[in-house]
Amino acid sequence: MDRDELGAALREHAYLEGDFLLRSGRRSRYYLDKYRFETRPELLGALGDLIADAVREHEPEAARLAGPELGAVALAAAASLASGLPFLIVRKGAKDYGTANRLEGVFEVGERVCLVEDVVTSAGAAIEAVEALREAGLEVGTAVCVVDREEGGEDALAEKGVRLQALFRASELLNAPKSAAKPHG
């Protein structure tokens, strides 16, 4: 599946119209439902390949990937398989049982990590993940997302010293022709 076909498939399977409340607190007339593309193996595999390519190009010194729970974990796993880089799961907060970790997975302090995200709007979740990674002694300078909604997330991350590399921008997906594939739920 080439990039254009993938963009069309994302629009076909994940684009919804209506009145939606976003994590950022904003309302939107459209929603890109990440679970509708992350749960489809043909799309998840293709996205993993593109994320791995973007990491090689924009963060070649990365020793591992990191994906915030819950939405970006499948993407980080797919990119890990495609790139051979191990990944971390960034919890929303430290768990209060077992190891009480905020970061799941093995890492060494000082390692360079590339953050993997699904859909970025204001980048609130991405910034929280970057802060958790940095608090653990990891270096984060790049985030790769599937879709940038182009609503300030790129600038918000830049203020934290993180470059956002989007596989797709919302404007191009919204204008993409629908694929011939029919969505199944």
Biotite code that builds the C-alpha atoms (Angstrom):
import biotite.structure as struc

atoms = struc.array([
    struc.Atom([0.000, 0.000, 0.000], chain_id="A", res_id=1, res_name="MET", atom_name="CA", element="C"),
    struc.Atom([1.588, 3.305, -1.040], chain_id="A", res_id=2, res_name="ASP", atom_name="CA", element="C"),
    struc.Atom([1.233, 6.547, 0.919], chain_id="A", res_id=3, res_name="ARG", atom_name="CA", element="C"),
    struc.Atom([-1.681, 7.857, -1.188], chain_id="A", res_id=4, res_name="ASP", atom_name="CA", element="C"),
    struc.Atom([-3.584, 4.590, -0.828], chain_id="A", res_id=5, res_name="GLU", atom_name="CA", element="C"),
    struc.Atom([-2.915, 4.620, 2.922], chain_id="A", res_id=6, res_name="LEU", atom_name="CA", element="C"),
    struc.Atom([-4.196, 8.193, 3.214], chain_id="A", res_id=7, res_name="GLY", atom_name="CA", element="C"),
    struc.Atom([-7.354, 7.266, 1.335], chain_id="A", res_id=8, res_name="ALA", atom_name="CA", element="C"),
    struc.Atom([-7.819, 4.199, 3.549], chain_id="A", res_id=9, res_name="ALA", atom_name="CA", element="C"),
    struc.Atom([-7.379, 6.293, 6.711], chain_id="A", res_id=10, res_name="LEU", atom_name="CA", element="C"),
    struc.Atom([-10.065, 8.668, 5.504], chain_id="A", res_id=11, res_name="ARG", atom_name="CA", element="C"),
    struc.Atom([-12.353, 5.808, 4.508], chain_id="A", res_id=12, res_name="GLU", atom_name="CA", element="C"),
    struc.Atom([-12.046, 3.929, 7.799], chain_id="A", res_id=13, res_name="HIS", atom_name="CA", element="C"),
    struc.Atom([-11.384, 6.610, 10.435], chain_id="A", res_id=14, res_name="ALA", atom_name="CA", element="C"),
    struc.Atom([-13.012, 9.866, 9.323], chain_id="A", res_id=15, res_name="TYR", atom_name="CA", element="C"),
    struc.Atom([-16.312, 10.627, 11.065], chain_id="A", res_id=16, res_name="LEU", atom_name="CA", element="C"),
    struc.Atom([-18.521, 13.713, 10.810], chain_id="A", res_id=17, res_name="GLU", atom_name="CA", element="C"),
    struc.Atom([-20.671, 15.100, 13.605], chain_id="A", res_id=18, res_name="GLY", atom_name="CA", element="C"),
    struc.Atom([-20.158, 17.069, 16.807], chain_id="A", res_id=19, res_name="ASP", atom_name="CA", element="C"),
    struc.Atom([-17.190, 15.736, 18.770], chain_id="A", res_id=20, res_name="PHE", atom_name="CA", element="C"),
    struc.Atom([-15.485, 16.801, 21.994], chain_id="A", res_id=21, res_name="LEU", atom_name="CA", element="C"),
    struc.Atom([-11.734, 16.354, 21.614], chain_id="A", res_id=22, res_name="LEU", atom_name="CA", element="C"),
    struc.Atom([-9.246, 15.535, 24.390], chain_id="A", res_id=23, res_name="ARG", atom_name="CA", element="C"),
    struc.Atom([-8.043, 19.139, 24.130], chain_id="A", res_id=24, res_name="SER", atom_name="CA", element="C"),
    struc.Atom([-11.503, 20.317, 25.218], chain_id="A", res_id=25, res_name="GLY", atom_name="CA", element="C"),
    struc.Atom([-12.241, 21.752, 21.778], chain_id="A", res_id=26, res_name="ARG", atom_name="CA", element="C"),
    struc.Atom([-15.266, 20.782, 19.746], chain_id="A", res_id=27, res_name="ARG", atom_name="CA", element="C"),
    struc.Atom([-14.895, 19.598, 16.167], chain_id="A", res_id=28, res_name="SER", atom_name="CA", element="C"),
    struc.Atom([-17.179, 18.852, 13.229], chain_id="A", res_id=29, res_name="ARG", atom_name="CA", element="C"),
    struc.Atom([-14.981, 15.835, 12.378], chain_id="A", res_id=30, res_name="TYR", atom_name="CA", element="C"),
    struc.Atom([-13.134, 13.124, 14.230], chain_id="A", res_id=31, res_name="TYR", atom_name="CA", element="C"),
    struc.Atom([-10.332, 10.814, 13.142], chain_id="A", res_id=32, res_name="LEU", atom_name="CA", element="C"),
    struc.Atom([-10.995, 7.651, 15.137], chain_id="A", res_id=33, res_name="ASP", atom_name="CA", element="C"),
    struc.Atom([-7.568, 6.153, 15.686], chain_id="A", res_id=34, res_name="LYS", atom_name="CA", element="C"),
    struc.Atom([-9.012, 2.834, 16.803], chain_id="A", res_id=35, res_name="TYR", atom_name="CA", element="C"),
    struc.Atom([-10.598, 2.400, 13.397], chain_id="A", res_id=36, res_name="ARG", atom_name="CA", element="C"),
    struc.Atom([-7.153, 2.363, 11.798], chain_id="A", res_id=37, res_name="PHE", atom_name="CA", element="C"),
    struc.Atom([-5.045, 0.928, 14.625], chain_id="A", res_id=38, res_name="GLU", atom_name="CA", element="C"),
    struc.Atom([-7.167, -2.218, 14.863], chain_id="A", res_id=39, res_name="THR", atom_name="CA", element="C"),
    struc.Atom([-6.930, -3.078, 11.156], chain_id="A", res_id=40, res_name="ARG", atom_name="CA", element="C"),
    struc.Atom([-3.786, -5.156, 10.537], chain_id="A", res_id=41, res_name="PRO", atom_name="CA", element="C"),
    struc.Atom([-3.282, -3.964, 6.953], chain_id="A", res_id=42, res_name="GLU", atom_name="CA", element="C"),
    struc.Atom([-3.382, -0.318, 8.054], chain_id="A", res_id=43, res_name="LEU", atom_name="CA", element="C"),
    struc.Atom([-1.436, -0.846, 11.280], chain_id="A", res_id=44, res_name="LEU", atom_name="CA", element="C"),
    struc.Atom([1.326, -2.683, 9.418], chain_id="A", res_id=45, res_name="GLY", atom_name="CA", element="C"),
    struc.Atom([1.587, 0.016, 6.757], chain_id="A", res_id=46, res_name="ALA", atom_name="CA", element="C"),
    struc.Atom([1.623, 2.745, 9.426], chain_id="A", res_id=47, res_name="LEU", atom_name="CA", element="C"),
    struc.Atom([4.327, 0.887, 11.352], chain_id="A", res_id=48, res_name="GLY", atom_name="CA", element="C"),
    struc.Atom([6.473, 0.835, 8.214], chain_id="A", res_id=49, res_name="ASP", atom_name="CA", element="C"),
    struc.Atom([5.955, 4.573, 7.580], chain_id="A", res_id=50, res_name="LEU", atom_name="CA", element="C"),
    struc.Atom([6.668, 5.462, 11.224], chain_id="A", res_id=51, res_name="ILE", atom_name="CA", element="C"),
    struc.Atom([9.861, 3.367, 11.136], chain_id="A", res_id=52, res_name="ALA", atom_name="CA", element="C"),
    struc.Atom([10.933, 5.186, 7.938], chain_id="A", res_id=53, res_name="ASP", atom_name="CA", element="C"),
    struc.Atom([10.203, 8.581, 9.548], chain_id="A", res_id=54, res_name="ALA", atom_name="CA", element="C"),
    struc.Atom([12.225, 7.655, 12.649], chain_id="A", res_id=55, res_name="VAL", atom_name="CA", element="C"),
    struc.Atom([15.184, 6.562, 10.499], chain_id="A", res_id=56, res_name="ARG", atom_name="CA", element="C"),
    struc.Atom([15.002, 9.857, 8.583], chain_id="A", res_id=57, res_name="GLU", atom_name="CA", element="C"),
    struc.Atom([14.247, 12.356, 11.376], chain_id="A", res_id=58, res_name="HIS", atom_name="CA", element="C"),
    struc.Atom([15.667, 10.711, 14.529], chain_id="A", res_id=59, res_name="GLU", atom_name="CA", element="C"),
    struc.Atom([18.379, 8.306, 13.340], chain_id="A", res_id=60, res_name="PRO", atom_name="CA", element="C"),
    struc.Atom([20.072, 8.318, 16.761], chain_id="A", res_id=61, res_name="GLU", atom_name="CA", element="C"),
    struc.Atom([16.970, 6.930, 18.501], chain_id="A", res_id=62, res_name="ALA", atom_name="CA", element="C"),
    struc.Atom([17.734, 3.907, 20.653], chain_id="A", res_id=63, res_name="ALA", atom_name="CA", element="C"),
    struc.Atom([14.054, 3.182, 21.184], chain_id="A", res_id=64, res_name="ARG", atom_name="CA", element="C"),
    struc.Atom([10.518, 4.354, 20.577], chain_id="A", res_id=65, res_name="LEU", atom_name="CA", element="C"),
    struc.Atom([7.887, 5.405, 23.105], chain_id="A", res_id=66, res_name="ALA", atom_name="CA", element="C"),
    struc.Atom([4.117, 5.342, 22.811], chain_id="A", res_id=67, res_name="GLY", atom_name="CA", element="C"),
    struc.Atom([1.683, 6.943, 25.258], chain_id="A", res_id=68, res_name="PRO", atom_name="CA", element="C"),
    struc.Atom([-1.118, 4.678, 26.478], chain_id="A", res_id=69, res_name="GLU", atom_name="CA", element="C"),
    struc.Atom([-3.563, 3.697, 25.142], chain_id="A", res_id=70, res_name="LEU", atom_name="CA", element="C"),
    struc.Atom([-3.825, 5.011, 21.630], chain_id="A", res_id=71, res_name="GLY", atom_name="CA", element="C"),
    struc.Atom([-0.190, 5.007, 20.537], chain_id="A", res_id=72, res_name="ALA", atom_name="CA", element="C"),
    struc.Atom([0.854, 1.645, 21.992], chain_id="A", res_id=73, res_name="VAL", atom_name="CA", element="C"),
    struc.Atom([-0.227, -0.389, 18.961], chain_id="A", res_id=74, res_name="ALA", atom_name="CA", element="C"),
    struc.Atom([1.508, 2.108, 16.658], chain_id="A", res_id=75, res_name="LEU", atom_name="CA", element="C"),
    struc.Atom([4.728, 1.977, 18.695], chain_id="A", res_id=76, res_name="ALA", atom_name="CA", element="C"),
    struc.Atom([4.610, -1.838, 18.630], chain_id="A", res_id=77, res_name="ALA", atom_name="CA", element="C"),
    struc.Atom([4.093, -1.875, 14.837], chain_id="A", res_id=78, res_name="ALA", atom_name="CA", element="C"),
    struc.Atom([6.942, 0.612, 14.344], chain_id="A", res_id=79, res_name="ALA", atom_name="CA", element="C"),
    struc.Atom([9.120, -1.429, 16.705], chain_id="A", res_id=80, res_name="SER", atom_name="CA", element="C"),
    struc.Atom([8.548, -4.540, 14.615], chain_id="A", res_id=81, res_name="LEU", atom_name="CA", element="C"),
    struc.Atom([9.280, -2.611, 11.396], chain_id="A", res_id=82, res_name="ALA", atom_name="CA", element="C"),
    struc.Atom([12.388, -0.841, 12.720], chain_id="A", res_id=83, res_name="SER", atom_name="CA", element="C"),
    struc.Atom([13.863, -3.353, 15.137], chain_id="A", res_id=84, res_name="GLY", atom_name="CA", element="C"),
    struc.Atom([13.921, -0.662, 17.842], chain_id="A", res_id=85, res_name="LEU", atom_name="CA", element="C"),
    struc.Atom([12.530, -1.621, 21.248], chain_id="A", res_id=86, res_name="PRO", atom_name="CA", element="C"),
    struc.Atom([9.754, 0.552, 22.659], chain_id="A", res_id=87, res_name="PHE", atom_name="CA", element="C"),
    struc.Atom([8.455, 1.931, 25.913], chain_id="A", res_id=88, res_name="LEU", atom_name="CA", element="C"),
    struc.Atom([4.870, 2.412, 26.991], chain_id="A", res_id=89, res_name="ILE", atom_name="CA", element="C"),
    struc.Atom([4.255, 5.752, 28.707], chain_id="A", res_id=90, res_name="VAL", atom_name="CA", element="C"),
    struc.Atom([1.473, 5.445, 31.251], chain_id="A", res_id=91, res_name="ARG", atom_name="CA", element="C"),
    struc.Atom([-0.791, 8.402, 32.010], chain_id="A", res_id=92, res_name="LYS", atom_name="CA", element="C"),
    struc.Atom([0.378, 8.080, 35.603], chain_id="A", res_id=93, res_name="GLY", atom_name="CA", element="C"),
    struc.Atom([2.483, 5.704, 37.665], chain_id="A", res_id=94, res_name="ALA", atom_name="CA", element="C"),
    struc.Atom([0.531, 2.631, 38.600], chain_id="A", res_id=95, res_name="LYS", atom_name="CA", element="C"),
    struc.Atom([-0.061, 2.113, 42.302], chain_id="A", res_id=96, res_name="ASP", atom_name="CA", element="C"),
    struc.Atom([0.748, -1.603, 42.362], chain_id="A", res_id=97, res_name="TYR", atom_name="CA", element="C"),
    struc.Atom([3.522, -3.960, 41.275], chain_id="A", res_id=98, res_name="GLY", atom_name="CA", element="C"),
    struc.Atom([6.554, -1.995, 40.104], chain_id="A", res_id=99, res_name="THR", atom_name="CA", element="C"),
    struc.Atom([4.703, 1.363, 40.273], chain_id="A", res_id=100, res_name="ALA", atom_name="CA", element="C"),
    struc.Atom([6.290, 2.356, 36.944], chain_id="A", res_id=101, res_name="ASN", atom_name="CA", element="C"),
    struc.Atom([5.210, 5.261, 34.783], chain_id="A", res_id=102, res_name="ARG", atom_name="CA", element="C"),
    struc.Atom([7.333, 3.905, 31.928], chain_id="A", res_id=103, res_name="LEU", atom_name="CA", element="C"),
    struc.Atom([6.986, 0.256, 30.971], chain_id="A", res_id=104, res_name="GLU", atom_name="CA", element="C"),
    struc.Atom([9.939, -1.412, 29.298], chain_id="A", res_id=105, res_name="GLY", atom_name="CA", element="C"),
    struc.Atom([13.685, -1.441, 29.793], chain_id="A", res_id=106, res_name="VAL", atom_name="CA", element="C"),
    struc.Atom([15.850, 1.607, 29.063], chain_id="A", res_id=107, res_name="PHE", atom_name="CA", element="C"),
    struc.Atom([19.131, 3.261, 29.993], chain_id="A", res_id=108, res_name="GLU", atom_name="CA", element="C"),
    struc.Atom([19.270, 6.830, 31.304], chain_id="A", res_id=109, res_name="VAL", atom_name="CA", element="C"),
    struc.Atom([20.530, 9.182, 28.586], chain_id="A", res_id=110, res_name="GLY", atom_name="CA", element="C"),
    struc.Atom([19.130, 7.203, 25.656], chain_id="A", res_id=111, res_name="GLU", atom_name="CA", element="C"),
    struc.Atom([17.530, 9.038, 22.747], chain_id="A", res_id=112, res_name="ARG", atom_name="CA", element="C"),
    struc.Atom([13.842, 8.173, 22.321], chain_id="A", res_id=113, res_name="VAL", atom_name="CA", element="C"),
    struc.Atom([11.440, 9.015, 19.503], chain_id="A", res_id=114, res_name="CYS", atom_name="CA", element="C"),
    struc.Atom([7.865, 9.551, 20.631], chain_id="A", res_id=115, res_name="LEU", atom_name="CA", element="C"),
    struc.Atom([5.147, 7.896, 18.530], chain_id="A", res_id=116, res_name="VAL", atom_name="CA", element="C"),
    struc.Atom([1.670, 9.444, 18.564], chain_id="A", res_id=117, res_name="GLU", atom_name="CA", element="C"),
    struc.Atom([-1.625, 8.806, 16.827], chain_id="A", res_id=118, res_name="ASP", atom_name="CA", element="C"),
    struc.Atom([-3.581, 12.034, 16.240], chain_id="A", res_id=119, res_name="VAL", atom_name="CA", element="C"),
    struc.Atom([-2.157, 15.347, 17.486], chain_id="A", res_id=120, res_name="VAL", atom_name="CA", element="C"),
    struc.Atom([-4.427, 18.331, 18.094], chain_id="A", res_id=121, res_name="THR", atom_name="CA", element="C"),
    struc.Atom([-3.040, 20.564, 20.858], chain_id="A", res_id=122, res_name="SER", atom_name="CA", element="C"),
    struc.Atom([-0.304, 18.001, 21.737], chain_id="A", res_id=123, res_name="ALA", atom_name="CA", element="C"),
    struc.Atom([-1.340, 17.833, 25.399], chain_id="A", res_id=124, res_name="GLY", atom_name="CA", element="C"),
    struc.Atom([-0.910, 14.053, 25.681], chain_id="A", res_id=125, res_name="ALA", atom_name="CA", element="C"),
    struc.Atom([2.340, 14.149, 23.704], chain_id="A", res_id=126, res_name="ALA", atom_name="CA", element="C"),
    struc.Atom([3.772, 16.863, 25.952], chain_id="A", res_id=127, res_name="ILE", atom_name="CA", element="C"),
    struc.Atom([2.823, 14.880, 29.072], chain_id="A", res_id=128, res_name="GLU", atom_name="CA", element="C"),
    struc.Atom([4.607, 11.840, 27.612], chain_id="A", res_id=129, res_name="ALA", atom_name="CA", element="C"),
    struc.Atom([7.692, 13.898, 26.707], chain_id="A", res_id=130, res_name="VAL", atom_name="CA", element="C"),
    struc.Atom([7.835, 15.252, 30.262], chain_id="A", res_id=131, res_name="GLU", atom_name="CA", element="C"),
    struc.Atom([7.565, 11.736, 31.747], chain_id="A", res_id=132, res_name="ALA", atom_name="CA", element="C"),
    struc.Atom([10.336, 10.474, 29.462], chain_id="A", res_id=133, res_name="LEU", atom_name="CA", element="C"),
    struc.Atom([12.588, 13.404, 30.307], chain_id="A", res_id=134, res_name="ARG", atom_name="CA", element="C"),
    struc.Atom([11.923, 13.022, 34.044], chain_id="A", res_id=135, res_name="GLU", atom_name="CA", element="C"),
    struc.Atom([13.210, 9.443, 33.673], chain_id="A", res_id=136, res_name="ALA", atom_name="CA", element="C"),
    struc.Atom([16.450, 10.772, 32.145], chain_id="A", res_id=137, res_name="GLY", atom_name="CA", element="C"),
    struc.Atom([15.699, 10.082, 28.490], chain_id="A", res_id=138, res_name="LEU", atom_name="CA", element="C"),
    struc.Atom([16.294, 12.498, 25.611], chain_id="A", res_id=139, res_name="GLU", atom_name="CA", element="C"),
    struc.Atom([13.334, 13.352, 23.384], chain_id="A", res_id=140, res_name="VAL", atom_name="CA", element="C"),
    struc.Atom([13.654, 15.718, 20.427], chain_id="A", res_id=141, res_name="GLY", atom_name="CA", element="C"),
    struc.Atom([11.274, 14.241, 17.858], chain_id="A", res_id=142, res_name="THR", atom_name="CA", element="C"),
    struc.Atom([7.703, 12.991, 17.797], chain_id="A", res_id=143, res_name="ALA", atom_name="CA", element="C"),
    struc.Atom([6.211, 11.130, 14.838], chain_id="A", res_id=144, res_name="VAL", atom_name="CA", element="C"),
    struc.Atom([2.426, 11.142, 14.567], chain_id="A", res_id=145, res_name="CYS", atom_name="CA", element="C"),
    struc.Atom([0.019, 9.576, 12.117], chain_id="A", res_id=146, res_name="VAL", atom_name="CA", element="C"),
    struc.Atom([-2.130, 12.710, 11.755], chain_id="A", res_id=147, res_name="VAL", atom_name="CA", element="C"),
    struc.Atom([-1.498, 16.329, 12.716], chain_id="A", res_id=148, res_name="ASP", atom_name="CA", element="C"),
    struc.Atom([-4.883, 18.055, 12.963], chain_id="A", res_id=149, res_name="ARG", atom_name="CA", element="C"),
    struc.Atom([-2.984, 21.346, 12.400], chain_id="A", res_id=150, res_name="GLU", atom_name="CA", element="C"),
    struc.Atom([-4.520, 22.985, 15.467], chain_id="A", res_id=151, res_name="GLU", atom_name="CA", element="C"),
    struc.Atom([-1.414, 24.121, 17.344], chain_id="A", res_id=152, res_name="GLY", atom_name="CA", element="C"),
    struc.Atom([0.183, 20.832, 18.359], chain_id="A", res_id=153, res_name="GLY", atom_name="CA", element="C"),
    struc.Atom([3.294, 21.322, 16.255], chain_id="A", res_id=154, res_name="GLU", atom_name="CA", element="C"),
    struc.Atom([3.962, 24.746, 17.835], chain_id="A", res_id=155, res_name="ASP", atom_name="CA", element="C"),
    struc.Atom([3.216, 23.484, 21.358], chain_id="A", res_id=156, res_name="ALA", atom_name="CA", element="C"),
    struc.Atom([5.738, 20.667, 20.940], chain_id="A", res_id=157, res_name="LEU", atom_name="CA", element="C"),
    struc.Atom([8.298, 23.068, 19.424], chain_id="A", res_id=158, res_name="ALA", atom_name="CA", element="C"),
    struc.Atom([8.038, 25.171, 22.595], chain_id="A", res_id=159, res_name="GLU", atom_name="CA", element="C"),
    struc.Atom([9.176, 22.045, 24.484], chain_id="A", res_id=160, res_name="LYS", atom_name="CA", element="C"),
    struc.Atom([12.063, 21.465, 22.070], chain_id="A", res_id=161, res_name="GLY", atom_name="CA", element="C"),
    struc.Atom([10.358, 18.638, 20.171], chain_id="A", res_id=162, res_name="VAL", atom_name="CA", element="C"),
    struc.Atom([9.965, 18.522, 16.377], chain_id="A", res_id=163, res_name="ARG", atom_name="CA", element="C"),
    struc.Atom([6.703, 17.011, 15.140], chain_id="A", res_id=164, res_name="LEU", atom_name="CA", element="C"),
    struc.Atom([6.899, 14.873, 12.015], chain_id="A", res_id=165, res_name="GLN", atom_name="CA", element="C"),
    struc.Atom([3.424, 14.008, 10.734], chain_id="A", res_id=166, res_name="ALA", atom_name="CA", element="C"),
    struc.Atom([2.812, 11.173, 8.305], chain_id="A", res_id=167, res_name="LEU", atom_name="CA", element="C"),
    struc.Atom([-0.359, 13.003, 7.256], chain_id="A", res_id=168, res_name="PHE", atom_name="CA", element="C"),
    struc.Atom([-1.852, 16.419, 7.880], chain_id="A", res_id=169, res_name="ARG", atom_name="CA", element="C"),
    struc.Atom([-5.588, 16.660, 8.480], chain_id="A", res_id=170, res_name="ALA", atom_name="CA", element="C"),
    struc.Atom([-5.968, 19.040, 5.537], chain_id="A", res_id=171, res_name="SER", atom_name="CA", element="C"),
    struc.Atom([-4.634, 16.440, 3.108], chain_id="A", res_id=172, res_name="GLU", atom_name="CA", element="C"),
    struc.Atom([-6.742, 13.618, 4.565], chain_id="A", res_id=173, res_name="LEU", atom_name="CA", element="C"),
    struc.Atom([-9.895, 15.730, 4.491], chain_id="A", res_id=174, res_name="LEU", atom_name="CA", element="C"),
    struc.Atom([-9.262, 16.371, 0.803], chain_id="A", res_id=175, res_name="ASN", atom_name="CA", element="C"),
    struc.Atom([-8.225, 12.799, -0.024], chain_id="A", res_id=176, res_name="ALA", atom_name="CA", element="C"),
    struc.Atom([-10.533, 10.833, -2.297], chain_id="A", res_id=177, res_name="PRO", atom_name="CA", element="C"),
    struc.Atom([-12.310, 7.968, -0.589], chain_id="A", res_id=178, res_name="LYS", atom_name="CA", element="C"),
    struc.Atom([-10.872, 4.552, -1.343], chain_id="A", res_id=179, res_name="SER", atom_name="CA", element="C"),
    struc.Atom([-12.912, 1.810, -2.928], chain_id="A", res_id=180, res_name="ALA", atom_name="CA", element="C"),
    struc.Atom([-12.681, -0.251, 0.269], chain_id="A", res_id=181, res_name="ALA", atom_name="CA", element="C"),
    struc.Atom([-15.778, -0.503, 2.418], chain_id="A", res_id=182, res_name="LYS", atom_name="CA", element="C"),
    struc.Atom([-15.377, 0.052, 6.194], chain_id="A", res_id=183, res_name="PRO", atom_name="CA", element="C"),
    struc.Atom([-16.376, -2.771, 8.506], chain_id="A", res_id=184, res_name="HIS", atom_name="CA", element="C"),
    struc.Atom([-17.323, -1.216, 11.832], chain_id="A", res_id=185, res_name="GLY", atom_name="CA", element="C"),
])
